[in-house]
Amino acid sequence: MLLGRFFNITSIETLAAQHYRVSVTLVPEHPVYEGHFPGNPVVPGVCSLHMIVECAGEALGYPVVMYQAQVVKFLGVIRPSSDMALGIDLLLDDEMALKAAITSGERRVMACKAKLKRL
């Protein structure tokens, strides 16, 4: 679990049925940045995916796991800072198919389509 150590949720907004916007901040002191990359830290892609899954679980009110990533697009670099807020948009259907995007300001930095299941 990365929540509380790698990132923190500042708000969860329900936009419509099964459509959520989660605001998060990163913890730039997390040890992952010592190796990814020293002196030029970048959020690892796998951590971005994990943030999406954990935010989906928090929005739904129960833990979920991603069992299939259909499309994953890294559209920009996320550099951690204590004053950076990220937006995570989550849209789920009745079969737990997920469309998600991470934005930094107005810039989309990641998008994915995946399938989730309840733990």
Protein Blocks (a to p, Z undefined) as FASTA:
>chain_A
ZZhklpccfbdcdfbghiacddddddfkbmklmmmcghiacddfklmmmmmmmmmmmmno
pacddfbdfbdcdfbdcdddfkbccdddddddfkopacddddehjbcfbdcddddddZZ
